[in-house]
């Protein structure tokens, strides 16, 4: 039989049962859209995290002194610098304070670091306004974007070169308040690890030491000489410091993130696959009903010369058409849904990425908020409380979802098509 005639008869049969066909197409569309949107979201998150980590540098190792009173001394820094495969060691002094702005007073993270080392820690230096502080400048500081702009589109709530006050600073001599002069505002960084530029304040290392009367450090940023030596260097540092320090490398985190997101993609893709299996059961059901209702039509077709393979091809083509239409509509819906979901998530958690998110970063950072971990207390780096990402829709994902839809449609329609081809034309013609 001519393929054109098969297609025409298939569309005619589907059009005679519009509601039933439409609902079956809808189930296929939902399955395809689910696969595409979920996998695209996970791929987008993976790409965003990987890009953030790559910006920091794959040879970077972060060390946090274990416990609130943990410190690294200059002698220990010299010891680390003398180790093989060490390119540089950047000392950082971190503490928390309350900062008062036009929108109120909120806790935030203060990081003391030399201006020449700031780019190595953040990976890049983007400014919304102003410039970097001077290491010898009195009371200078660089303000995170979310502190200066607590809500999207708002006017800045700080003025450059005008004093701000840090209060509630705990020192050995008691609680103190100090003024700082903002020299600049960082650009919006979004996704970040170990340190959240958007909700932190950066100042000269010597100034931070003077404020809290501490001339040692609770965080070290170590750069290995090469990517191949990073893992070995992490092992050496762990052997030296043991439980007195928490050591994390960008390389190990990248590997862990890739493993986790890969498993998550498989899991979420399986959820979409289950939706398509349900759609396949729907196709099987509708095709079985269609064969039962069209018994007399099958008898007429056989009486005018249609062979068994023609009948089978006719019904099978209807199942394929359902898969094709549902797959094509599902690809469009999945692509659109993958962009709508992040917007919904962003609006739901919009306040968490603003200035009010600083306490979260200070107390529940990377590694699940461990008290002595990175971001767990003043001894470590905090991590961003929000993840900004865009979905990544690949041709492979679209083709995978579409192909699965077609295969399930063919599998679901094969038995009804075979059963239709076996109908006895004489018995079929006698049926009502």
GURODO-168605 format. One record per residue: x, y, z negated of N, C-alpha, C in turn. Coordinates in steps of 0.1 Angstrom, whole numbers, plus 5000, padded with zeros to 4 digits. Atoms other than C-alpha are relative to their C-alpha. Layout:
XYZXYZXYZ
...
END
This chain:
500949885000500050005000500950125000
499249884999501250355008500150074986
499849945013502750524977499150134999
500849885001500850844986498649964997
501450055004497550644984499949964986
500050055014498550494951499950124991
500049885008499250844937498650065000
501349944999495950974950499049934992
501050085007493950684936500250014985
499749995015495750714902499550134995
500449875005495051084899498450015000
501550005000491351024909499549924988
500450085012491050754882500250084987
499849925012492550984856499050124999
500949885000490351284866498649964997
501350045004487251074861499849984985
500050025014488151034825500950114993
499149895004489551374817500350014985
499849995015489051384779500949894995
499250115005490451044773501550015005
498649994995493451104796500750124994
499449895006494051444781500549974986
499650035014494151314746501349905000
498850094999496651034757501250085004
498849914995498851294775500550084988
499649925012498751494742500949934991
499250085009500151214722501449985005
498650004994503051174746500750134999
499449875001503651544746500550034986
499549985014503851554708501249924997
498850085003506351274707501250065007
498949944993508551434734500550134993
499749875006508351774718500649984986
499450025013509151634684501549965001
498650044997512351464697500850125003
499249894995513551774715500250114990
499949895010512752024688500949974988
499250045012514251824659501549985003
498650024996517451724677500650135004
499449874996517952074691500350084987
499749925012517652224656501249944993
498850065007520151974641501350045008
498949964991522452044671500450144998
499749865002522152414665500650034987
499449995013522952384628501449955000
498650064999525952164636500950105007
499149914992527252414662500350124991
499849885008526752704638501049984988
499150035011528552534609501449985005
498750024994531352414631500750135005
499449884996531852754646500550084988
499649935012531952904611501349954995
498850065005534552654600501250025009
499049984991536552694632500650144999
499649865002536653074626500950014988
499150005011538153014592501449945003
498750074996540752784607500049864995
500050145004540952404607501249964991
498850035009544352414588499850064987
500249935012542852604559499649904989
500350085012542752444524499750094989
500449925011540852594495500249934987
499850065013541952534459499350094990
500749935010539752634430500549944986
499650055013541052614394498849944993
501150075006538852364375499750064986
500449955013536852504346500050155000
500149865000535952864338501350074996
498849945004539352924322501249965008
498950054992541452754349500750125007
499249904993544252964365501149945008
498850034992547052944390501050114997
499049905003550253114380500950035012
499149974989552853274402501149895002
499050114999555252984394499449895008
500750114992552652734407499950045015
500149964987552252944438501349985007
498750024994555952934444500349855002
499850154998555952554439499249965013
500850044989553152524465500750055013
499349944988555052754490501249915004
498850084997558052524487499749865005
500350134995556152214497500149995016
499950024985556552074533498650035006
501349984993553852174558499250114995
500749885005552852494539500450125008
499749884993552552794561499950134992
500249895008551253044536499149974988
500950015011549553074502499450134996
500749885003546953344495499450004987
500650005013546153414459498750095000
501349935001542553534451499650004985
500649985014541053664418498650035002
501449994998537353614416499350024986
500949985012534853744389498750055004
501449954997531253854387499850134992
500349875007529854194378498650045005
501249944995526654394381500350135007
499849884992526554654408498750085001
501249924999524054944407499950085013
500249924987522655084440498750074999
501349935000519655274450498849914999
501050105001517654954450500049934987
500050065013518554854415501349944997
498850065005521154654396499949855002
500050144997522054304407501449944998
498750065002524854054399500649975014
499350034987527454004427501449954997
498750065001530753844433501150105005
498949914997533954044432501249915004
498850074996537053914451501150095001
498849924999540454064446501049925009
499250064990542653994476500850115008
499249914992545454174495499350035014
500749974987544054354526500649935012
499450074988546554184549499649855000
500450145000545253844538498549985002
501450024999541553914541499549945013
500450064987541253824578500349854999
499750145001542853484570499049924992
501050065008540253414544498650005006
501349994994537253534563500049945015
499950054987538453414597500050125011
500149894991537653754613499650124991
500449885007537154114602499050085009
501149934993533854274615499550114990
500549885008532854624602498750055006
501249934996529454774602500250155000
499649865001530955104592501250014991
498949985008534055244576501349925004
498850084998537455074573500449924988
499550085011539454834552500750084989
499449935011540654934518501550005000
498650005001544255024510500449934987
499650075012546154794485500450104989
499549905010547455114468498950104997
501149905002544155304470499349994986
500750015014542555394436498649965001
501450045001539355204430499349975013
500650024987538755114467499449865001
500750134999536454834478499349995014
500750034988534854674509498749934997
501350055004531154604506499449905010
500750104991529254304520498750065006
501149944992526554374546498649994992
501350015006523554244525499950094987
500149905011524554474496499750145005
500249874994524654774518498650015006
501350004993521554674538499249884994
500850105007519254474514498949945008
501150054992516554444540500250045015
499749984986516554424578499450135005
500549884994516354754596500050124990
500049905010516654954564501250095000
498849915001518955254558500949954989
499150055010522055174538499850064987
500349955013521655204501501350044992
498749955006525355304495500550115010
499449894992527355604508501549974999
498650025000530955554519500750124993
499249905008533555734497499350074989
500749955012530955794470500049884990
499850115010531455604437498849924997
500950105005529555294427500549954987
499650055013529655134393499849854998
500150145003530454774384499949994985
500250015015529154684349499949864996
500150135005529054384327501249915003
498850074997532554284335500649944987
499550065012533854034309501549995000
498550005001537454084298500449954986
499550055013539653974269499750114989
500249895010538954314253498550044999
501449975001535154304258499450035013
500849974988532554424283500450145005
499649864995533554714306499350035013
500549954988532254924334501050095007
498949924993534455064362499350055013
500449944988533855284392500849945012
499350044988534655174428499650105011
500349924989534855374460499949925013
500150084988533455194491500750075012
499349954988535755244521499349955013
500750064988533655034545499049894996
501050105001530854794550500349895010
499750114990531454454566498849985009
501150044991529354334595499349884994
500850115005526754064591500749875005
499350124997528553724589499149885002
500950115000525653494583500549874994
499550135005526653124579501450014995
498749995006529653094556500249894990
499650105010531552854534501050064991
499049965010533552904502499950144996
500249875004533053274503498950065009
501149944993529953474513500350145002
499749864998531053804529498850094999
501249915000527453934531499650044986
500549975014526853924493501250024991
498849985009530453994480500650135002
499249874999532654294473501549964999
498550034999536354284482500850124996
499249895005538954494465501549965000
498550045001542854504462500249914989
499750105011544254214442500550074988
499549935012546154454419498950074992
501149935006543054644412499149904992
500850105007541054324403500849954988
499250055012543954214380499950114989
500049895010543854554363498650014993
501349985006540054554358499749894990
500350115009539854214341501249964991
498850025008543254224325500549855001
499650134998544253894341501050005012
499049994990547453854361500449865005
499950134993546853504374498849985009
501150014990544453364399499249874998
500850125001541553124400499749935013
500250064987541453054438501350025008
498949994991544252984463499549965014
500350044986543852974501501349975006
498750054995546552764516499849975015
500050034986547352744553501149905003
499050104996549052424566500650045013
499349974988551552444594499449955013
500650064989549552224617498849924996
501250075003546252044620500349854995
499650145003547951704618500549984986
499450005014549651794585499050044989
501049955010546451924568499649894990
500550115008545251594555501149964990
498950045009548651494541500350114989
499849895010549051834524498950004990
501150015009545651804508500349884990
499750115009546751464494501150034990
498849965009550051604480499550104989
500549905010548151894463499249934990
500950075009545651654448500949924990
499150075009548551444434500750094990
499349905009550251754419499050054989
500949925010547251924403498949914994
501050095006544951624397498650064997
501349945004541751724378500050154997
500049865004542952074371499750095011
500449924988542052184406499049935009
500850064990539352124432500550045013
499349974988540752094466499149965012
500850034988538752114499500750065012
499449954988540052144534498950015010
500949984989538152274564499949885009
500050124991539151974584499149894994
500850115006537551724559498550045000
501449965000534351934557499449995014
500550014987534051954594499749865004
500350144998534351574596498849954993
501250045008531751534569498850055006
501249944994529351774585499649935012
500350074988529651604618499449864998
500650135004528951264602498650024995
501449985005525951394583499050045010
501049954990524351584611499849905011
500250104990524951294635499049904995
501050095006523051064611498650075000
501249935000520451334607499350015013
500650004987519951364644499449875004
500650144997519450984647498749984992
501250025009516950994618498850085006
501149924995514951284632499649965014
500350054987515151144667499149884999
500850125002513750824654498650034996
501349955003510851014639499250035013
500749964988510051154673499749875008
500250124993510550804688498749924995
501250075005507850664664498850075005
501149934994505550934677499749955014
500250054986506150814712499549855000
500550135001505550454701498550004998
501549985003502150564687499350045013
500649964987501550734721499949885009
500050124992502450404738498849914997
501150085005499850224717498750075006
501249934995497350494728499849975015
500150034985498250434765499549865002
500450144999497850064760498549994998
501450015003494450114745499150065011
500849944990493150354771500049925013
499950084988494450134799499149874999
500850125002492749824785498550035001
501449964999489450014782499750035015
500249964986489950144817499849885009
500150124992490449794831498649944998
501350065003487349674813498850085007
501149914994485249974827500049995015
499949994986486549944862500149865007
499950144995486149564867499449995014
500750014987483649614896500850075010
499149934990485949874912501249915004
498950094996488749624911499649895010
500650104991486549364927499850055014
500249944987485649604955501450025007
498749984994489349694961500649875005
499550134995490249324963499349955012
500950054988487349254987500450075013
499749934988488649515011501549995004
498750044996492149375012501150044990
498949975010494049504981500549874994
499350115006496549254968500250024985
499849995015497349174932501050104997
498949905003500549374934499550145002
500649864997498549674948499250044988
500849965011496149664919500950024988
499149985011498949624894500750135001
499349874997500849914910499150124997
501049905002497650124909499950044985
500249985014497050084872501450044993
498749965006500750104863500450145003
499749864996501050434882499350094992
500749925009498350574860500750024987
499249995013500350494829501250095002
498849924997503450644845499750155001
500549864999501550964854499850064987
500349955014500450994818501450044994
498749985006504050964807500750125007
499349884993505351214834499450134996
500749885004502751474826500350044986
499749985014503151434789501450044997
498549975001506951434792500350145004
499749864995507051754812499450114991
500649905009504651944790500749994987
499350015013506451804759501450065001
498749934999509851934772499850154998
500249855001508452284775499650034985
500549985014506652254741501249984990
498950025009509752114724501050115001
499049894999512052384738499450134993
500649885007509552654726500049984985
500150035014509052484692501450014993
498649995006512852464686500450144997
499749865003512952844687499050064989
501049955009509752894667500349964986
499750055014510752674637501050084993
499049925008513952864628499450144996
500649875004511953194629499049984988
500950025012509353044605500849974988
499250035012512052914582500750134996
499349875003513853254584499050094992
501049915007510653444574499649944987
500450065013509953194546501150034990
498949985009513453234531500750135002
499449884997514153584542500750074989
499549935012514753724507501349934995
498850075006517353454499501350055006
498849964994519853604523500350144998
499849865003519553954510500950024988
499249975011521254124481499649924987
500550085011519053934457500549865000
499550134999520753624469501449984993
498650015006524053704451500149914988
499850095011523353524419500049865004
500050134995522553214439501449965004
498750034995525953234455501049984989
499050005011527653294422499849874992
500250115009526152994405499649875006
500450124994525052734430500649985014
499450004987527552724458500349875006
499750124993529152464479500249884990
499850135008529352104466498949994990
501150025008525952124451499950074987
500149925012526552384425500749944988
499250055011529152204404500650114992
499649895008530052414375501550045002
498649974999533752394382500450005015
499750014986533552364420500050135007
500049884992533652604448498650064999
501249935001530952854441499249964987
500750045012530052684408500150104989
499849915011531452944385501050115005
499149904995533853234386501449955004
498850064996536652994393500149965015
500150054987535552914428499450105010
500749924990534253064460498549965000
501450034998530553094465499749985015
500350024986528852984497498750075003
501249924996526153154517498749934996
501350065004522653094505499149985012
500950024988521253104540500949965012
499350044988522252954573499350065012
500549944988521753154605500449925012
499750084989521552944636499050015011
500950004989520052914670500049855005
500150144995518752574684500949995013
499250034988520952414711499349895007
500850094992518852254738500949965012
499150054990520952034760499249925011
500650084990520151864793499849854996
500150145005520951534777498849974991
501150025009518351584750498750005008
501250004992515651674775499849875008
500150134992516451374798499849884991
500250115009516651144768498549994996
501450005005513151244755499149965012
500950034989511651234790500149865004
499850144996513150894798499349914991
500650095010511950744766498550005002
501449994997508450874774499649925012
500350084988508450714808500149854997
499850145003509850384795498949944992
501150045009507250364768498749995007
501250004991504450454793500049875009
499950124991505650174817499749884991
500250125009505849924788498649994995
501450015005502450014775499049975011
501050024989500750004809500249875007
499750124992502349684821499049894998
500950115002500049434804498650035005
501349974994496749624813500149995015
499950014986498049644849500049865005
500050154996498849274850498749944998
501350055003495549194835499050045011
500949954990493749404861500349935013
499750074988495649234889499549855000
500450145001494448894877498449985000
501450005000490748984878499549925012
500650084988488748734900499050105007
500949904993487048954927498649965000
501450055000483948734928499350034987
500649975013483348764891499950154998
500049855002484249134892498850065007
501149954993481649204919498749974994
501350045006478949034899499850094987
500149925013479749254868499350135002
500849875000477649554859500950114993
END
